Amino acid sequence: MLHPGELVGLTRKDLVFPRDVGYDMDCLFVHVRNPKTARFARRQRGRIDDAGLILVFESLFGSLRLNENSFVGSISLFRKQWNAIMSALGIPHRQSIRGATPGVLRGSGATYWYACAENIPLIAWRGRWARTRTLEFYLQEVSAQLLLHELPATSRAKIEFLSNCSLAVLCHHLDLAEQHFVSGSG
């Protein structure tokens, strides 16, 4: 549930993998530099518990030098790549038409966690919302949009196809065992 600008600016030093702390923890901590809510807490961290995601992130970024960026490019380049992917899938991506901008990542993450647990204080903590009222606005806004439901059948078919094959392609590309994601074990 990072802001897009926080995500794009990460370096390897900002990613603290379980191996970086002698496996004393089984989660990935993400140091957020220059957080949007710095007035409430200057040092902020995100946390990723999903073992499969940690494996992917470690495969992608674990061998980078500490000061090396995890994304080589600007927020503008990230947005251009985002728009190209959304266009290829037939997903509107302009804010003026309530499309899927990179900003939906934060609200969608909150909505996902809400669907899993309905624990608003925990979601607010994990998403670094200073006030739960702000989180509630995110949840209502994102839940009401239901963008996927409103897409044409061709776009939904492309998304479903990508969803069905993306794990296998990712695992093959990164030379990871696909069963790790199915069983959740390491």
N, C-alpha and C positions, 0 to 999 in steps of 0.2 A: 504494500500500500504506500509506495513512494510516489512523490510528485515526479513527473517526467524529467524535470531538470535535475532532480536529485539522483535519479537513475543514470542519466547520461554522464554525469560528472564523477562516477565512482572510479577509484583506482584499486589496484590489488590490495593496497594497505587498508582500504576501507572494508575489505571482506575478510572476516575472521572465521576460518573454517575449523571444524573440530580438530584436525591434525595440527593446526597452528597453536593450539593450547593443550597439546598432549592428549587429546581425546577425553578431556575432562568434561566435555559437554557434547551433546549429539545434535546441536543446532548450528546454524550459520548466522553470525551477527553481521549486520551491515551498518557501518558508521556513516551517519548522514552529516556531511559537511554543509555548512551554510543552510541549515534547515529554515523553511519558511516560518516556522513557529519558534524561532530562536529566542524571542522575548520571554517565552515560558521556560525554556531549557536550552542552554547553549550547546550541550553535548547530547546528541540523540542517536539512538540506534534502532534499527529494524531487526526483526528476527524471522528466520525461515526454519521451520521444523521438518518440512517434507524431505525425507531421505533421498528420494529420486531427484528433486530439484537441487539439493546440495551436491549430489553426484554430478549433475549436468554442469552446475556452476563451477565446481572444482575442476572438471574436465576442460571447460572453456577458459577459466581465468586463474586456476591454481598455479600455473607455471609462469605467470607474468612476474616481472620485477615489481617490487613494492610500489614504486611511483608510476608504474605504467597504467594507462587508462584502460578500463574494461571495454569502453566504446571509443573507437578511434573516429572522432568526428564531433560536430557541433550539434546543438539542439535543433538547428535548422536542417542539417542532414538527416537527423533522426526523424524529423517531421516529414521530410521528403520521402524517406523510405517507408514510413508509416502510411503515407498517402498512396504510394505505389501499391503496397500490399492491399490496402482497403479497396482501391480501384479494381485490382485484379479479382478480388472476391465479390465485387459489386456492392460494397458497403459504403453508404454515404459517410464522408469524413470532414465535412465543414460544419463548424459550430452554428452557423447561421441557419442550417436546416436540421439541427439537432442530431448531427451525425456523430460517429465514433472518432473523437479526437484522442490524442494520447492521454488527455486528462481523465478519460473514462477508466483507465487502469486502476486508479486509486479508489474510485467509487465502486467499481466492479469487484475489487478485492474485498471491500467492506461488505458488499452485498453477498458475496460468496461466504464469508465468515458468518454473516448473520443467518444465512440459510443453514449453515452447519450447526451453529450453536445458540443463536439468539441471545448471546451474552454481550449486550451493548457496552458495559464498562470494560470488558476484556478487549473488545474490538476497538474501542476508543483508545485504550492504552497501547495496543499493538499498532494502530494507525497514527498514533501521536496527535490525536485531537485533544486540545486543551479542554474543550467543553463537549459533553455528550450531545448537546443540542445540535452542534454543527454536524456531528456524525449522523444524527437522525435526519437532517436535511439531505445529506448524501444518500442515505438509504431510501428515502422516499422518492428522490429525484431519479436515481438510477433504476429502482424497481419499477417505477411508473413508465419509464421509457420503453422497455421491452423491444429493443431494436431488432433483435433476431426474429422475433415473431412477425414483425412488419416487413421483413425483406422478401423480395420475389423468390419464387421456388428455385430458380437457377442459382441465386446467391446462396440460399440455404443448402443446396446440393453441393456446391463448391466447398462450403465451410464443413459440412459433414464428411466429405471425402478427405479434406485436409486433416480433420480431427481423427479420422480412422487410420490414416497412414503416418501421421507426423511422429508418433512415438517410435515406430520402427525405423523411420528415416533418421531421426535424431540419434537413436541408439547405434545404428549402423555407422553414421558419420563420426560419432564420437567414440566408437568402439566400446560401447557400454552393453551390459547384459540387460535385455528387455525384461526378463523375469524379475529383476530388481524392482521395477516400477509396478508390476502386477502384485507381487507379494508384499512389497513395502519393506522387505528385509535387505540387509546389506551383506 
